């Protein structure tokens, strides 16, 4: 657990007129109560009841004024509830949710669950200042991490934060409010562009199926299955997995027979037959590093001159592919769709030239996604940088 006292070197960096204070000196620190159990304890019109999941949902908007839960008169009469008032800063007090920036500022009164801790500011400190100051603190450093991590009220009360004069708090909070709003606007715009670009391949699939010649085929006539293992050279390759979002490093290391792992090189599609209903489909594209994947996975390539592999990948992940998977799954949640079952499914495909033209445009999507993702990463790093400047007196 981190010591409560800041180093002398850190203290020297405070701007003139600022001082270090303990949270317990400027805030009332308290935890919530157990959540009421049962439908009778909740209503659509009563006071708010906030859970840890609400903090996660609203972590980027700073203010928390909505929740799916409201309390009924029955809960207010029967339960021992803890009220956090408008201006309180909420954060998780136990479990893995104790993370940096997992905070919310209440702009309404609300009752809080026992896994939340609240800081109610006194008149000496601005609520927004408490919010921003605690966003810079990794509460996990102050938790009892011997087993299940948790925060003690007495420990949180001793955490120190820098405190400028009240007028300076107001000034800096106003600057941060404008800056964070601009960051959020930029993030939302970049996220919208990212989603639009991600939707482009599916739109291209639909376009190719609306225009030009089409024909129906069994997938077994269009796909080639990769059945053989990679052999003794397995250690040269990273282990790949398939997720809802596509290609990803495998969560598990190679098993007892690594030579049986299948090679997935550009351009190859593979999927987890036990999780295909959840969309666990991936493609190794041009420019991706070749890898190996579990021998239990289905690995396929399109037959040259019949089915372009990249076009098939995006078709497979589109609504058309979902309909096919549903028709093959027989309605069972854990149903396996191995290649022999997939091969019996039918697909409507445009002529090969049309596929290749769409595939070429699909290939251009990946670098655009990477560029926007890099932009988003830069935007997401801005709040921490802005807070560093503000708490150094540079705003």
Buried (B, 14 or more C-beta within 10 A) or exposed (E): EEEBEBEEEEBEEBEEEBEBBBBBBBBBBBBBBEBBEEEEBBBEEBBBBBBBBBBBBBBBBBEBBEBEBBBBEBBBEEBEBBBBEEBBBBBBBBEEBBBBBBBBBBBBEBBBBBBBBBBBBEEEBBBBBBBBBBBBBEBBEBBEEEEEBBBBEEBBBBBBBBBBEEEBBBEBBEBBEEBBEEBBEBBEEBEEBBEEBBEBBBEBBBBBBEEEEEEEBEBBEBBBBBEEBBEEEBEEBEBBBBBEEBBEEBEEEBEEEBBBBBBBBBBBBBBBBBBBBEBBBBBBBEEBEBBBBBBBBBBBBBBEEBBBBBBBBBBBBBEBBBEBBEEBBEEEEEBBBEBEBBBEBEBEBBEBEBBEBBBEEBBEBBEBBEEBEEBBEEBEEBBEEBBEBBBEBEB
